[in-house]
Amino acid sequence: VCLCFRDVPSVDILVWSELPTGAGLGSSAAYAVCLAAALLTACGAVSCPLKEGDSTARWTEEELTLINSWAFQGERVIHGNPSGVDNAVGTWGGALRYQSGKITPLKRVPTLRILLTNTKVPRSTKVLVAGVKEKILKFPAIMNPVLDSIDAISQECQSVLEAMPANPSPEYYPVLEELFDINQHHLNVIGVGHPSLDRLCRVTASHGLHSKLTGAGGGGCGITLLRPDTSPLAVEAAKRDLCACGFECWETNIGAPGVTLHHSSSLNAEVLHALSES
C-alpha cells in the first residue's frame, strides 16, 4: 500500500514505554498504533498534521480509521484473534463501548485520575477465559445473571461518565466507587480474581480508596479511582503500602487523547535522552 504513495527508506524504530509489557495494559496495541501512524505518515498515506509552531497534532477522522485498521492487523500478528478494542482506544483515545464485536466511541468523557498497580503476578488470558466458559456451562442459571449484572454495571458507568462533563459534580464519584466495588465482587464470582488483587483492594480501602482489576484478571493489574479531592497524603500512603506488597504503582489518567504526533520540543527529557542514545 505504501509503495502507491512513495518509497520508504530502511528505518530504525526505537520504542520507549513507561509501562510494563505483557501486563494486560494494551502495550502491544499502543505499539501497533504508533508503528502504523509512523509508517503511514512516512510513506505519505496519511498527512503530517504538525503545523509550524504546533507542539502536538492529531490526524483527521478518515486518517485515524486507516491507522486503526493497520494497527488491528498488527494486533492480529501478535495475538491471533484480538477484539480490536485496545487498538481502537489507542487510536481514538477517550472511552468506548464494546458489545458483541461492535465498538462505539463514547462522546465527551471526563479525564479520571487513577492509580494503576501491577501485582506482577503472571496470568494467561486464554486459561482465564476457558475457566469462565467452563463455569457458565456448569452453572448457567447462576453465572448468566452475574454476567447480566456486569453488563448493567457497564451501562450505568457509561451513563455516569457521559453526564460528568456537562455537570462536574462531586456526587458522581461515590457512584463510580460503588460500581467499582460491585464489579470487583462479580469478577471474583466468575473466577478471574486472585489473592494479590484482593490484597490490592484491601490496601487501598484502608486509605478510603476503591479498586478493581483491569485486563484479564488472575493477577496482572488493578486500577484505583482517585477523586479530585483525594488528599495527596492519602495517595502517597496508598502507593507506599502497595509498593511494600511488592507491587509497582503509577499515578495516571484515563480518558486521554489517542495517537498524537509530537514535535520534539514537546517531549520530556527522559524520552529525548532515549532518542539521543539510539
VOGU-3710 file (C-alpha; in Angstrom, 3 decimals, decimal comma):
1> vclcfrdvps> 0,000/0,000/0,000  2,761/2,423/0,948  4,522/1,990/-2,379  1,451/3,511/-4,047  2,460/6,755/-2,358  6,229/6,903/-2,063  9,055/4,560/-1,204  10,125/4,422/2,422  13,842/4,132/3,111  15,006/1,480/5,556
11> vdilvwselp> 14,350/2,746/9,055  15,359/2,033/12,639  12,428/2,219/15,067  13,049/2,990/18,726  10,226/2,012/21,080  10,123/3,631/24,520  7,486/2,944/27,188  6,878/3,810/30,819  4,509/0,841/31,187  5,390/-2,844/31,641
21> tgaglgssaa> 4,810/-5,115/28,669  2,768/-8,306/28,929  0,809/-6,984/31,926  -2,596/-6,657/30,231  -2,340/-2,880/29,785  -2,637/-2,817/25,998  1,044/-2,027/25,404  1,100/-4,212/22,264  -1,836/-2,243/20,825  -0,179/1,081/21,700
31> yavclaaall> 2,935/-0,162/19,888  0,893/-1,264/16,841  -0,976/2,076/16,684  2,221/4,174/16,955  4,003/1,993/14,396  1,081/2,209/11,939  0,825/6,000/12,361  4,581/6,495/11,905  4,894/4,292/8,813  1,724/5,627/7,159
41> tacgavscpl> 2,997/9,187/7,733  6,458/8,294/6,411  5,051/6,873/3,174  2,505/9,676/2,654  -0,611/7,523/3,105  -1,686/9,977/5,815  -0,713/13,626/6,187  1,859/15,063/8,568  -0,561/17,168/10,653  2,047/19,208/12,573
51> kegdstarwt> 1,976/22,851/11,501  4,699/25,356/12,301  4,501/26,322/15,959  2,421/23,276/16,969  3,740/21,100/19,795  1,252/18,296/19,074  -1,274/17,470/16,370  -3,769/14,732/15,504  -4,870/13,194/12,223  -8,306/13,520/10,584
61> eeeltlinsw> -11,079/11,027/11,367  -10,554/9,321/7,989  -6,794/9,040/8,593  -7,348/7,687/12,120  -9,601/4,993/10,639  -6,761/3,941/8,308  -4,236/3,983/11,182  -6,609/1,865/13,287  -7,162/-0,708/10,524  -3,398/-1,270/10,126
71> afqgervihg> -2,895/-1,332/13,909  -5,548/-4,060/14,106  -3,557/-6,126/11,596  -0,525/-5,691/13,863  -2,572/-6,913/16,843  -3,630/-9,956/14,816  0,043/-10,795/14,213  0,741/-10,525/17,962  -2,433/-12,074/19,438  -4,067/-14,120/16,679
81> npsgvdnavg> -7,709/-13,189/17,297  -7,930/-9,853/19,164  -11,192/-7,990/19,799  -9,905/-4,721/18,307  -10,759/-2,805/21,496  -7,191/-1,992/22,558  -6,070/-0,617/19,190  -9,319/1,395/18,856  -8,764/3,038/22,268  -5,116/3,659/21,359
91> twggalryqs> -6,172/5,333/18,110  -9,110/7,480/19,250  -8,477/7,774/22,972  -11,232/8,625/25,432  -13,524/5,699/26,208  -15,547/3,281/24,117  -18,243/0,677/24,480  -17,608/-2,847/23,223  -20,541/-5,238/22,873  -20,923/-8,313/20,672
101> gkitplkrvp> -17,997/-7,240/18,500  -19,356/-3,700/17,962  -17,145/-0,786/19,081  -18,816/2,573/19,834  -16,702/5,565/20,983  -18,354/7,477/23,839  -18,947/11,162/23,307  -17,361/13,545/25,827  -15,995/11,610/28,763  -14,120/13,136/31,718
111> tlrilltntk> -10,439/12,551/32,384  -10,294/10,459/35,555  -7,273/10,232/37,859  -6,322/6,700/38,810  -3,627/4,679/40,472  -2,511/1,865/38,196  -0,983/-1,050/40,092  0,845/-4,067/38,688  0,713/-7,033/41,073  3,476/-8,672/38,978
121> vprstkvlva> 1,527/-11,948/39,181  1,698/-13,554/35,705  -1,523/-14,834/34,182  -2,797/-16,433/30,983  -5,803/-14,752/29,334  -6,514/-17,965/27,419  -6,662/-20,074/30,610  -8,820/-17,494/32,431  -11,309/-17,238/29,548  -11,546/-21,040/29,372
131> gvkekilkfp> -12,253/-21,144/33,131  -15,090/-18,611/32,819  -16,630/-20,560/29,927  -16,454/-23,757/31,952  -18,275/-22,120/34,892  -21,013/-20,764/32,598  -21,573/-24,244/31,114  -21,584/-25,856/34,559  -23,825/-23,303/36,340  -25,738/-21,364/33,627
141> aimnpvldsi> -28,626/-20,343/35,908  -26,125/-18,848/38,379  -23,497/-17,392/36,044  -25,670/-15,773/33,355  -27,397/-13,393/35,836  -23,920/-12,385/37,098  -22,848/-11,581/33,529  -26,104/-9,625/33,010  -25,303/-7,659/36,164  -21,775/-6,895/34,910
151> daisqecqsv> -23,357/-5,591/31,684  -25,740/-3,417/33,729  -22,762/-2,032/35,683  -21,072/-1,094/32,383  -24,213/0,675/31,159  -24,623/2,551/34,448  -20,943/3,554/34,348  -21,356/4,800/30,772  -24,332/6,956/31,808  -22,344/8,483/34,676
161> leampanpsp> -19,247/9,158/32,540  -21,315/10,837/29,799  -23,152/13,002/32,355  -19,980/14,195/34,138  -18,523/16,688/31,588  -21,715/18,793/31,467  -22,143/18,719/35,243  -18,796/18,120/37,019  -20,435/17,429/40,372  -18,525/15,521/43,088
171> eyypvleelf> -21,656/13,401/43,675  -20,726/11,190/40,693  -17,579/9,812/42,332  -19,306/7,820/45,130  -21,455/6,189/42,403  -18,358/5,200/40,394  -16,693/3,903/43,576  -19,704/1,731/44,358  -19,747/0,405/40,786  -16,020/-0,442/41,123
181> dinqhhlnvi> -16,737/-2,437/44,303  -19,722/-4,350/42,885  -17,850/-5,105/39,658  -14,818/-6,432/41,520  -17,019/-8,789/43,575  -18,689/-10,065/40,387  -15,308/-10,642/38,734  -14,289/-12,766/41,724  -17,529/-14,755/41,341  -16,844/-15,581/37,682
191> gvghpsldrl> -13,335/-16,759/38,571  -10,924/-14,082/37,333  -9,913/-12,724/40,726  -6,696/-13,510/42,592  -5,432/-13,163/46,201  -2,986/-10,463/45,043  -5,896/-8,405/43,665  -7,874/-8,938/46,893  -4,853/-7,618/48,783  -4,621/-4,604/46,456
201> crvtashglh> -8,298/-3,801/47,143  -7,834/-4,184/50,919  -4,748/-1,939/50,976  -6,406/0,865/49,008  -9,660/0,511/51,013  -7,650/1,152/54,183  -6,931/4,610/52,707  -10,574/5,203/51,696  -9,946/4,327/48,036  -11,808/1,910/45,730
211> skltgagggg> -10,156/-0,523/43,294  -10,919/-3,231/40,750  -8,930/-5,469/38,444  -8,284/-4,431/34,859  -7,393/-6,637/31,906  -7,757/-10,401/32,120  -7,522/-10,671/35,915  -5,957/-13,663/37,659  -3,203/-11,312/38,806  -1,952/-8,639/36,423
221> cgitllrpdt> -3,121/-5,094/37,137  -5,729/-3,179/39,086  -6,981/0,407/38,941  -7,866/2,649/41,882  -10,137/5,654/41,379  -8,860/8,957/42,781  -11,438/11,645/43,465  -10,442/15,260/42,655  -10,479/15,982/46,402  -8,418/12,918/47,378
231> splaveaakr> -5,686/14,036/49,755  -2,164/13,836/48,223  -1,043/12,359/51,559  -3,613/9,537/51,207  -2,417/8,817/47,668  1,241/8,724/48,740  0,422/6,489/51,709  -1,519/4,099/49,458  1,350/3,993/46,944  3,831/3,305/49,745
241> dlcacgfecw> 1,727/0,427/51,116  1,188/-1,048/47,641  4,928/-0,954/46,927  5,527/-2,643/50,300  3,421/-5,555/48,956  5,922/-5,925/46,112  3,594/-4,212/43,620  4,500/-1,471/41,102  2,352/1,641/41,154  1,820/4,663/38,890
251> etnigapgvt> -0,479/7,678/39,102  -2,034/8,382/35,719  -5,261/9,355/33,882  -7,864/7,558/31,793  -9,853/9,274/29,060  -6,774/10,889/27,458  -6,457/11,627/23,696  -5,471/8,835/21,323  -2,491/8,619/18,975  -0,811/12,015/18,632
261> lhhssslnae> 2,130/13,388/16,653  4,545/15,280/18,912  7,119/17,902/17,997  10,482/17,038/19,549  10,275/20,202/21,680  7,183/18,809/23,467  8,838/15,535/24,544  10,012/15,098/28,119  13,705/14,889/28,951  13,685/11,113/29,501
271> vlhalses> 12,249/10,429/26,033  14,655/12,886/24,381  17,567/11,193/26,159  16,406/7,747/24,935  16,152/9,083/21,372  19,594/10,692/21,501  21,120/7,413/22,688  19,759/5,490/19,668
//
